[in-house]
Amino acid sequence: MGDHFKTDTDQLGAFLRTLDTCIKDLDEARAALGHVRADQIGTPRLDEACDGFQERWKYGSEQTKKMVDAVGEGVKTNKQAYEEVEKALEQAFKKMAAESTSGGTPS
């Protein structure tokens, strides 16, 4: 089973950068929409609909940001764990190689 499981920590890092970009894009979109006031658009009914959309968009983008942040934290934690395992394995293999070339005595 282990033969088929591979983790590319560089790809996890790239995914984290993509998540960061998503958050920045959401924030920029919300900021851009924040400057548009409903009373600039037209009829009272349209103004009311736009105000409602602004509130839903704000709430939705805030919730999305929270979820993306949570995913990012999970990915970051997993990436660090994989890197620690890789480092520990590398050190263990180096130690085994050194012991095998030194006749089995620890160095």
N, C-alpha and C positions, 0 to 999 in steps of 0.2 A: 504494500500500500504506500509506503514511503517513497517508492520509486516515482510515483505520479504526482507527488505534492512538492511544489517548488514555490518559493516566495522570493520575489525580486524587490529588495528594499529600495532600490532606486525608483522602481515603479510606484511603490507606496509613497515615496517622497514627491514624485510627480503628481500623484493623486491628491496629496495634501495641498500642493500649490494650486491645482485646479479648484479645489474646494475654496481656498482663500480667494481666488479670482471670482468665483461665483458669489461669495459674500460681498466683495467689493462692488460687483456689478449690480447686485440687488440694492445695496446702499445708494449707489449712484442713481439708479432708476427712481428710487423712492425720493431722493433729494430733488431730482429734476421735476418730478410730479408735485412735490411739495410747494413749488413756486407758482404752480398754475392754480388759480382760484376759480371756483365754480362760477362766481359772478362775472367772470370774464368771457364765459362761453356763450350764454344766450338766455333762453327762456327759463322761467323759474323751475319748471318741471325738469329740464335738462340740468340746471344748476343743482337741484336736489339729488338727481341721479349721480352726478359727478361727485358730489360730497360723499354720498354713500359709498361709491366706488373707492374714493380716497381712503376712507376709514377701513374698508375691507382689505384693500391693497396693503395698507400699513400693517394691519393685524396679520394678514397672511405672510407678508414678507418678514415680519418679526418672528413668526412661528417657524418659517422656513430657515431663517438664520439660526435659530436655536437648534433645530434638527441637524443642519449642516455642521454647526459647531460641535455638536455631540458626536457625529460621525467622524469628524476630523480628530477629535480627542481620542476616540477609539482607535483610529488608524495610526495616530502618532504613538500611542501606547504599544500597539502591536508591532510597529516598525522598530521601536526601541528594544522590545523583547527579542525580536528576531535578530537584531544586530548583536545583542548581548549573547545569544545562543551561538551565533556564528563566531564571535570572538572567543568564547569559551571552547568551542570545538577546535578552532584553529590552535589555541594554546595547548589543548590536550593532544592534538596530533603532533605538534612540534615536540612536546615532552616525550611522547611515545617514540618519535623518530630519534630524538637525542638519546634516549635510553637504549634503543635497539642498536644504535651505532657505537655506544660506549660499553657494550657487553652486558647490558642489563642493570648497570648501577646508576642510580639517580644522579643527575648532575646538579 
